Amino acid sequence: MFHASNFAYGNIKNYICSQIAFTKEKIANCKYAEDLENDDFLEDRKEELETYKKILNLLTDNRKKLTARER
């Protein structure tokens, strides 16, 4: 049976994964930018990446718990 929670989970997971990929791209571009004026930019992006990874892990853990309860 299809549940709305499955749809929402998929959408949120896809969004977070796309944000992780986008942030990784920003970090890669930043490393090679010669004219980087703000030294904190790279550190901020690394923190952003870690935050997205934590969100994804929490989302996955909560989904596993919900799936276990549905059984």
Distance bins in CASP14 RR format, pairs under 12 A and 6 or more apart:
PFRMAT RR
TARGET T0000
AUTHOR 0000-0000-0000
RMODE 2
METHOD distances of the structure
MODEL  1
1 70 0 0 0 0 1 0 0 0 0 0 0
2 8 0 0 0 0 0 1 0 0 0 0 0
2 9 0 0 0 0 0 1 0 0 0 0 0
2 10 0 0 0 0 0 1 0 0 0 0 0
3 9 0 0 0 0 1 0 0 0 0 0 0
3 10 0 0 0 0 0 1 0 0 0 0 0
3 63 0 0 0 0 0 1 0 0 0 0 0
3 66 0 0 0 0 1 0 0 0 0 0 0
3 67 0 0 0 0 0 1 0 0 0 0 0
3 70 0 0 0 0 1 0 0 0 0 0 0
4 10 0 0 0 0 0 1 0 0 0 0 0
4 11 0 0 0 0 0 1 0 0 0 0 0
5 11 0 0 0 0 0 1 0 0 0 0 0
5 12 0 0 0 0 0 1 0 0 0 0 0
5 13 0 0 0 0 0 1 0 0 0 0 0
5 59 0 0 0 0 0 1 0 0 0 0 0
5 62 0 0 0 0 0 1 0 0 0 0 0
5 63 0 0 0 0 1 0 0 0 0 0 0
5 66 1 0 0 1 0 0 0 0 0 0 0
5 67 0 0 0 0 1 0 0 0 0 0 0
5 69 0 0 0 0 0 1 0 0 0 0 0
5 70 0 0 0 0 1 0 0 0 0 0 0
6 12 0 0 0 0 0 1 0 0 0 0 0
6 13 0 0 0 0 0 1 0 0 0 0 0
6 63 0 0 0 0 1 0 0 0 0 0 0
6 66 0 0 0 0 1 0 0 0 0 0 0
6 67 0 0 0 0 1 0 0 0 0 0 0
6 70 0 0 0 0 0 1 0 0 0 0 0
7 13 0 0 0 0 0 1 0 0 0 0 0
7 14 0 0 0 0 0 1 0 0 0 0 0
8 14 0 0 0 0 0 1 0 0 0 0 0
8 15 0 0 0 0 0 1 0 0 0 0 0
8 59 0 0 0 0 0 1 0 0 0 0 0
8 62 0 0 0 0 0 1 0 0 0 0 0
8 63 0 0 0 0 0 1 0 0 0 0 0
8 66 0 0 0 0 0 1 0 0 0 0 0
9 15 0 0 0 0 0 1 0 0 0 0 0
9 16 0 0 0 0 0 1 0 0 0 0 0
9 56 0 0 0 0 0 1 0 0 0 0 0
9 59 1 0 0 1 0 0 0 0 0 0 0
9 60 0 0 0 0 1 0 0 0 0 0 0
9 61 0 0 0 0 0 1 0 0 0 0 0
9 62 0 0 0 0 1 0 0 0 0 0 0
9 63 1 0 1 0 0 0 0 0 0 0 0
9 64 0 0 0 0 0 1 0 0 0 0 0
9 66 0 0 0 0 1 0 0 0 0 0 0
9 67 0 0 0 0 1 0 0 0 0 0 0
10 16 0 0 0 0 1 0 0 0 0 0 0
10 17 0 0 0 0 1 0 0 0 0 0 0
10 18 0 0 0 0 0 1 0 0 0 0 0
10 56 0 0 0 0 0 1 0 0 0 0 0
10 59 0 0 0 0 1 0 0 0 0 0 0
10 60 0 0 0 0 0 1 0 0 0 0 0
10 63 0 0 0 0 1 0 0 0 0 0 0
11 17 0 0 0 0 0 1 0 0 0 0 0
11 18 0 0 0 0 0 1 0 0 0 0 0
11 59 0 0 0 0 0 1 0 0 0 0 0
12 18 0 0 0 0 0 1 0 0 0 0 0
12 19 0 0 0 0 0 1 0 0 0 0 0
12 52 0 0 0 0 0 1 0 0 0 0 0
12 55 0 0 0 0 1 0 0 0 0 0 0
12 56 0 0 0 0 1 0 0 0 0 0 0
12 58 0 0 0 0 0 1 0 0 0 0 0
12 59 1 0 0 1 0 0 0 0 0 0 0
12 60 0 0 0 0 0 1 0 0 0 0 0
12 62 0 0 0 0 0 1 0 0 0 0 0
12 63 0 0 0 0 1 0 0 0 0 0 0
13 19 0 0 0 0 0 1 0 0 0 0 0
13 20 0 0 0 0 0 1 0 0 0 0 0
13 52 0 0 0 0 0 1 0 0 0 0 0
13 55 0 0 0 0 1 0 0 0 0 0 0
13 56 1 0 0 1 0 0 0 0 0 0 0
13 57 0 0 0 0 0 1 0 0 0 0 0
13 58 0 0 0 0 0 1 0 0 0 0 0
13 59 1 0 0 1 0 0 0 0 0 0 0
13 60 1 0 0 1 0 0 0 0 0 0 0
13 62 0 0 0 0 0 1 0 0 0 0 0
13 63 0 0 0 0 1 0 0 0 0 0 0
14 20 0 0 0 0 0 1 0 0 0 0 0
14 21 0 0 0 0 0 1 0 0 0 0 0
14 56 0 0 0 0 0 1 0 0 0 0 0
14 59 0 0 0 0 0 1 0 0 0 0 0
15 21 0 0 0 0 0 1 0 0 0 0 0
15 22 0 0 0 0 0 1 0 0 0 0 0
15 52 0 0 0 0 1 0 0 0 0 0 0
15 55 0 0 0 0 1 0 0 0 0 0 0
15 56 0 0 0 0 0 1 0 0 0 0 0
15 59 0 0 0 0 0 1 0 0 0 0 0
16 22 0 0 0 0 0 1 0 0 0 0 0
16 23 0 0 0 0 0 1 0 0 0 0 0
16 48 0 0 0 0 0 1 0 0 0 0 0
16 49 0 0 0 0 0 1 0 0 0 0 0
16 51 0 0 0 0 0 1 0 0 0 0 0
16 52 1 0 1 0 0 0 0 0 0 0 0
16 53 0 0 0 0 1 0 0 0 0 0 0
16 54 0 0 0 0 0 1 0 0 0 0 0
16 55 1 0 1 0 0 0 0 0 0 0 0
16 56 1 0 1 0 0 0 0 0 0 0 0
16 57 0 0 0 0 1 0 0 0 0 0 0
16 58 0 0 0 0 1 0 0 0 0 0 0
16 59 1 0 0 1 0 0 0 0 0 0 0
16 60 0 0 0 0 1 0 0 0 0 0 0
17 23 0 0 0 0 0 1 0 0 0 0 0
17 24 0 0 0 0 0 1 0 0 0 0 0
17 52 0 0 0 0 1 0 0 0 0 0 0
17 53 0 0 0 0 0 1 0 0 0 0 0
17 55 0 0 0 0 0 1 0 0 0 0 0
17 56 1 0 0 1 0 0 0 0 0 0 0
17 59 0 0 0 0 0 1 0 0 0 0 0
17 60 0 0 0 0 0 1 0 0 0 0 0
18 24 0 0 0 0 0 1 0 0 0 0 0
18 25 0 0 0 0 0 1 0 0 0 0 0
18 52 0 0 0 0 1 0 0 0 0 0 0
18 56 0 0 0 0 0 1 0 0 0 0 0
19 25 0 0 0 0 0 1 0 0 0 0 0
19 26 0 0 0 0 0 1 0 0 0 0 0
19 45 0 0 0 0 0 1 0 0 0 0 0
19 48 0 0 0 0 1 0 0 0 0 0 0
19 49 0 0 0 0 1 0 0 0 0 0 0
19 51 0 0 0 0 1 0 0 0 0 0 0
19 52 1 0 1 0 0 0 0 0 0 0 0
19 53 0 0 0 0 0 1 0 0 0 0 0
19 55 0 0 0 0 1 0 0 0 0 0 0
19 56 0 0 0 0 1 0 0 0 0 0 0
20 26 0 0 0 0 0 1 0 0 0 0 0
20 27 0 0 0 0 0 1 0 0 0 0 0
20 45 0 0 0 0 0 1 0 0 0 0 0
20 48 0 0 0 0 1 0 0 0 0 0 0
20 49 1 0 0 1 0 0 0 0 0 0 0
20 50 0 0 0 0 0 1 0 0 0 0 0
20 51 0 0 0 0 1 0 0 0 0 0 0
20 52 1 0 1 0 0 0 0 0 0 0 0
20 53 1 0 0 1 0 0 0 0 0 0 0
20 54 0 0 0 0 0 1 0 0 0 0 0
20 55 0 0 0 0 1 0 0 0 0 0 0
20 56 1 0 0 1 0 0 0 0 0 0 0
20 57 0 0 0 0 0 1 0 0 0 0 0
20 59 0 0 0 0 0 1 0 0 0 0 0
21 27 0 0 0 0 0 1 0 0 0 0 0
21 28 0 0 0 0 0 1 0 0 0 0 0
21 49 0 0 0 0 0 1 0 0 0 0 0
21 52 0 0 0 0 1 0 0 0 0 0 0
21 53 0 0 0 0 0 1 0 0 0 0 0
21 56 0 0 0 0 0 1 0 0 0 0 0
22 28 0 0 0 0 0 1 0 0 0 0 0
22 29 0 0 0 0 0 1 0 0 0 0 0
22 45 0 0 0 0 1 0 0 0 0 0 0
22 48 0 0 0 0 1 0 0 0 0 0 0
22 49 0 0 0 0 1 0 0 0 0 0 0
22 52 0 0 0 0 1 0 0 0 0 0 0
23 29 0 0 0 0 0 1 0 0 0 0 0
23 30 0 0 0 0 0 1 0 0 0 0 0
23 41 0 0 0 0 0 1 0 0 0 0 0
23 42 0 0 0 0 0 1 0 0 0 0 0
23 44 0 0 0 0 1 0 0 0 0 0 0
23 45 1 0 1 0 0 0 0 0 0 0 0
23 46 0 0 0 0 1 0 0 0 0 0 0
23 47 0 0 0 0 1 0 0 0 0 0 0
23 48 1 0 1 0 0 0 0 0 0 0 0
23 49 1 0 1 0 0 0 0 0 0 0 0
23 50 0 0 0 0 1 0 0 0 0 0 0
23 51 0 0 0 0 1 0 0 0 0 0 0
23 52 1 0 0 1 0 0 0 0 0 0 0
23 53 0 0 0 0 1 0 0 0 0 0 0
23 55 0 0 0 0 0 1 0 0 0 0 0
23 56 0 0 0 0 0 1 0 0 0 0 0
24 30 0 0 0 0 0 1 0 0 0 0 0
24 31 0 0 0 0 0 1 0 0 0 0 0
24 45 0 0 0 0 1 0 0 0 0 0 0
24 46 0 0 0 0 0 1 0 0 0 0 0
24 48 0 0 0 0 0 1 0 0 0 0 0
24 49 1 0 0 1 0 0 0 0 0 0 0
24 50 0 0 0 0 0 1 0 0 0 0 0
24 52 0 0 0 0 1 0 0 0 0 0 0
24 53 0 0 0 0 0 1 0 0 0 0 0
25 31 0 0 0 0 0 1 0 0 0 0 0
25 32 0 0 0 0 0 1 0 0 0 0 0
25 45 0 0 0 0 1 0 0 0 0 0 0
25 49 0 0 0 0 0 1 0 0 0 0 0
26 32 0 0 0 0 0 1 0 0 0 0 0
26 33 0 0 0 0 0 1 0 0 0 0 0
26 36 0 0 0 0 0 1 0 0 0 0 0
26 41 0 0 0 0 1 0 0 0 0 0 0
26 42 0 0 0 0 1 0 0 0 0 0 0
26 44 0 0 0 0 1 0 0 0 0 0 0
26 45 1 0 1 0 0 0 0 0 0 0 0
26 46 0 0 0 0 0 1 0 0 0 0 0
26 48 0 0 0 0 1 0 0 0 0 0 0
26 49 0 0 0 0 1 0 0 0 0 0 0
26 52 0 0 0 0 0 1 0 0 0 0 0
27 33 0 0 0 0 0 1 0 0 0 0 0
27 36 0 0 0 0 0 1 0 0 0 0 0
27 41 0 0 0 0 1 0 0 0 0 0 0
27 42 1 0 0 1 0 0 0 0 0 0 0
27 43 0 0 0 0 0 1 0 0 0 0 0
27 44 0 0 0 0 0 1 0 0 0 0 0
27 45 1 0 1 0 0 0 0 0 0 0 0
27 46 1 0 0 1 0 0 0 0 0 0 0
27 47 0 0 0 0 0 1 0 0 0 0 0
27 48 0 0 0 0 1 0 0 0 0 0 0
27 49 1 0 0 1 0 0 0 0 0 0 0
27 50 0 0 0 0 0 1 0 0 0 0 0
27 52 0 0 0 0 0 1 0 0 0 0 0
28 42 0 0 0 0 0 1 0 0 0 0 0
28 45 0 0 0 0 1 0 0 0 0 0 0
28 46 0 0 0 0 0 1 0 0 0 0 0
28 49 0 0 0 0 0 1 0 0 0 0 0
29 35 0 0 0 0 0 1 0 0 0 0 0
29 36 0 0 0 0 1 0 0 0 0 0 0
29 41 0 0 0 0 0 1 0 0 0 0 0
29 42 0 0 0 0 0 1 0 0 0 0 0
29 45 0 0 0 0 1 0 0 0 0 0 0
30 36 1 0 0 1 0 0 0 0 0 0 0
30 37 0 0 0 0 0 1 0 0 0 0 0
30 38 0 0 0 0 1 0 0 0 0 0 0
30 39 0 0 0 0 0 1 0 0 0 0 0
30 40 0 0 0 0 0 1 0 0 0 0 0
30 41 1 0 1 0 0 0 0 0 0 0 0
30 42 1 0 1 0 0 0 0 0 0 0 0
30 43 0 0 0 0 1 0 0 0 0 0 0
30 44 0 0 0 0 1 0 0 0 0 0 0
30 45 1 0 0 1 0 0 0 0 0 0 0
30 46 0 0 0 0 1 0 0 0 0 0 0
30 48 0 0 0 0 0 1 0 0 0 0 0
30 49 0 0 0 0 0 1 0 0 0 0 0
31 41 0 0 0 0 0 1 0 0 0 0 0
31 42 1 0 0 1 0 0 0 0 0 0 0
31 45 0 0 0 0 1 0 0 0 0 0 0
31 46 0 0 0 0 0 1 0 0 0 0 0
32 42 0 0 0 0 0 1 0 0 0 0 0
33 39 0 0 0 0 0 1 0 0 0 0 0
33 41 0 0 0 0 1 0 0 0 0 0 0
33 42 0 0 0 0 1 0 0 0 0 0 0
33 45 0 0 0 0 0 1 0 0 0 0 0
35 41 0 0 0 0 0 1 0 0 0 0 0
36 42 1 0 0 1 0 0 0 0 0 0 0
36 43 0 0 0 0 0 1 0 0 0 0 0
36 44 0 0 0 0 0 1 0 0 0 0 0
36 45 0 0 0 0 0 1 0 0 0 0 0
38 44 0 0 0 0 1 0 0 0 0 0 0
38 45 0 0 0 0 0 1 0 0 0 0 0
39 45 0 0 0 0 0 1 0 0 0 0 0
40 46 0 0 0 0 0 1 0 0 0 0 0
40 47 0 0 0 0 1 0 0 0 0 0 0
40 48 0 0 0 0 0 1 0 0 0 0 0
41 47 0 0 0 0 0 1 0 0 0 0 0
41 48 0 0 0 0 0 1 0 0 0 0 0
42 48 0 0 0 0 0 1 0 0 0 0 0
42 49 0 0 0 0 0 1 0 0 0 0 0
43 49 0 0 0 0 0 1 0 0 0 0 0
43 50 0 0 0 0 0 1 0 0 0 0 0
44 50 0 0 0 0 0 1 0 0 0 0 0
44 51 0 0 0 0 0 1 0 0 0 0 0
45 51 0 0 0 0 0 1 0 0 0 0 0
45 52 0 0 0 0 0 1 0 0 0 0 0
46 52 0 0 0 0 0 1 0 0 0 0 0
46 53 0 0 0 0 0 1 0 0 0 0 0
47 53 0 0 0 0 0 1 0 0 0 0 0
47 54 0 0 0 0 0 1 0 0 0 0 0
48 54 0 0 0 0 0 1 0 0 0 0 0
48 55 0 0 0 0 0 1 0 0 0 0 0
49 55 0 0 0 0 0 1 0 0 0 0 0
49 56 0 0 0 0 0 1 0 0 0 0 0
50 56 0 0 0 0 0 1 0 0 0 0 0
50 57 0 0 0 0 0 1 0 0 0 0 0
51 57 0 0 0 0 0 1 0 0 0 0 0
51 58 0 0 0 0 0 1 0 0 0 0 0
52 58 0 0 0 0 0 1 0 0 0 0 0
52 59 0 0 0 0 0 1 0 0 0 0 0
53 59 0 0 0 0 0 1 0 0 0 0 0
53 60 0 0 0 0 0 1 0 0 0 0 0
54 60 0 0 0 0 0 1 0 0 0 0 0
54 61 0 0 0 0 0 1 0 0 0 0 0
55 61 0 0 0 0 0 1 0 0 0 0 0
55 62 0 0 0 0 0 1 0 0 0 0 0
56 62 0 0 0 0 0 1 0 0 0 0 0
56 63 0 0 0 0 0 1 0 0 0 0 0
57 63 0 0 0 0 0 1 0 0 0 0 0
57 64 0 0 0 0 0 1 0 0 0 0 0
58 64 0 0 0 0 0 1 0 0 0 0 0
58 65 0 0 0 0 0 1 0 0 0 0 0
59 65 0 0 0 0 0 1 0 0 0 0 0
59 66 0 0 0 0 0 1 0 0 0 0 0
60 66 0 0 0 0 0 1 0 0 0 0 0
60 67 0 0 0 0 0 1 0 0 0 0 0
61 67 0 0 0 0 0 1 0 0 0 0 0
61 68 0 0 0 0 0 1 0 0 0 0 0
62 68 0 0 0 0 0 1 0 0 0 0 0
62 69 0 0 0 0 0 1 0 0 0 0 0
63 69 0 0 0 0 0 1 0 0 0 0 0
63 70 0 0 0 0 0 1 0 0 0 0 0
64 70 0 0 0 0 0 1 0 0 0 0 0
64 71 0 0 0 0 0 1 0 0 0 0 0
65 71 0 0 0 0 0 1 0 0 0 0 0
END
